[in-house]
């Protein structure tokens, strides 16, 4: 577990826990995730869809008992956009007027950013362009308020590494508060009596266990110590189908697995090499013989089923074309191509995928691929500084729009991490974001995605499903495309 600071949390497990400890202006309906009032009890939207006025509820409080105010949101969003924090999700706030200029240092004047608090219970927001999914965007942790005075009491508020999120220090405004954090053992959150909607919260506490081994996680579930797992070992899916289907859940999921290729590295800075690697993966074999949980082969980064968007077809496996590309690149049969290293975070499931691709590239391209697994926090650190060659990655949509997958590959996005950039790609996304015609916007996004896939800074592998185990006693846990389950709506029955 890396960080419970919602402004620097990046992985799913961190953001999952911060969603119990903090709450934004709006929250998600537990069944279909449509935006519902949270800290803001209501809001108005201007006819041109550029100005939102949020009215904060009078009883929204921090876990310390103090009121949550509109000024807290202004200060918090300023913190996310301050370059010294190096918040990887700061780009999500670029929909605010002037946010990008402030984050990139073009202006030091935060009053030029489209957020203001005329009084403690009114927050005025001005967007750079109409954003149909703006309210859903606000449910992401990057938009959560944080208590600046409490952060400053523990160290610099605009730098990483501040210990303000430790037990006894962390002040949140969510349905739960932090009770215990034993690194690499357990995080315990308990019901917060200060939460404005505490009467609705039925769980007294939640225990989060950072179990790296998926086999150990399944064993722990089997002994009754877990109510839910995050995943299930691929090799045990069929067994649960046969013998214990009441525990097995296979839910739809807006999640794509792919390889990041570090285009700053020798050999991988050659587009032909990258394309050859992409064309030499048998994705169908991976999903049918290894994964076994309803996953689908992916040749694009954006999953199918996204509202108003169909991803471009991408390129399926084509072994002869892959070998020809290596010849063009000067590496016939892989000769002269230095060994490459594939980094993945420790997981039996990830190891199976990595070994399958290692064998495919050896057999079809003559490539020597070496596998390296590390703890997740180490992988995140290596990714951030670009110290890898090939990285097994995945992305879960933050909201229901294709841009949640496509914005990642902008030259300036904090989650890119490939070194790849394209002015044409950036321009297409810029134009699409400002295009009021949904069909024309979708066409621009398709063009951008096709351009990126052809350049191959990433290699899509499969569209995931969420395959996990859940005790029948857990209620209020609905299948949702983003795999969000607002804990205030979850409860246990005997």
Secondary structure, 3 states (H helix, E strand, C coil): CCCCCCCCCCCHHHHHHHHHHCCCCEEECCCCCCEEECCEEEEEECCCCCEEEEEECCCCECCCCCECCHHHHHHHHHHHHCHHHCCCCHHHHHHECCHHHHHCCCCCCHHHCCEEEEECCEEEEEECCCCCCHHHHCCCHHHCCCCHHHHHHHCCCCCCCCCCCCCCCCCCCCCEEEEEEECCCEEEEEECCCCCCHHHCCCCEEEECCCCCHHHHHHHHHCCCCCECCCCCHHHHHHHHHHCCCCEEEECCCEEEEEEECCCCCCCCCHHHHHHHHHCCCHHHHHHHHHCCCCEECCCCCCCCCCCCCCCCCCCCCHHHHHHHHHHHCCHHHCCCCCEEEEEECCHHHHHHHHHHHHHHHHHHCCCEEEEEECHHHHHHHHHHCCCCEEEEEEECCCCCCHHHHHHHCCCCCCCCCCCCCHHHHHHHHHHHCCCCHHHHHHHHHHHHHHHHHHCCEEEEEECCEEEEECCCEECCCCCCCCCCCHHHCEECC
